[in-house]
């Protein structure tokens, strides 16, 4: 509905932009009489609007939109690569932490076993 109203407004402006101009010209003849000529010129919207400028502007806009799209694609690809690298770094760090935890648990289990043996010996005595 809004589009139809907008289109109707544009058409009415285009029709209203058609203008008539009257030009009166007086010329003195060699015998001394004056001849008056009136010319009416009607100018339509096609005379007012320069389609080559519109086409050039459209091409410029299209080129800029394409350029912006390409920049967005480049940034998206770089971001994807950076996130992938960060994910690999996090995975590697998690594996290192996991190994450290396993080592600490093994060391702690060894100490517990030693403590249990000493306790068993103390209880026997």
FENPE-V325140 format. One line per field, one symbol per residue. phi: phi as a letter, one per 40 degrees, with the letter a starting at -180 (. if undefined). burial: 1 if it has 16 or more other ideal C-beta (glycine too) atoms within 10 Angstrom, else 0. A space follows every 50 residues. Layout:
phi=???
burial=???
//
This chain:
phi=.cccccccccccccccccbbbbbbbbbcccchcbbbbbbbbbbccccccc cccccccccccccccccccccccccccccccccccccccccccccccdcc ccccccccccccccccccccccccc
burial=00000000000000000000000000000000000000000000000000 00000000000000000000000000000000000000000000000000 0000000000000000000000000
//
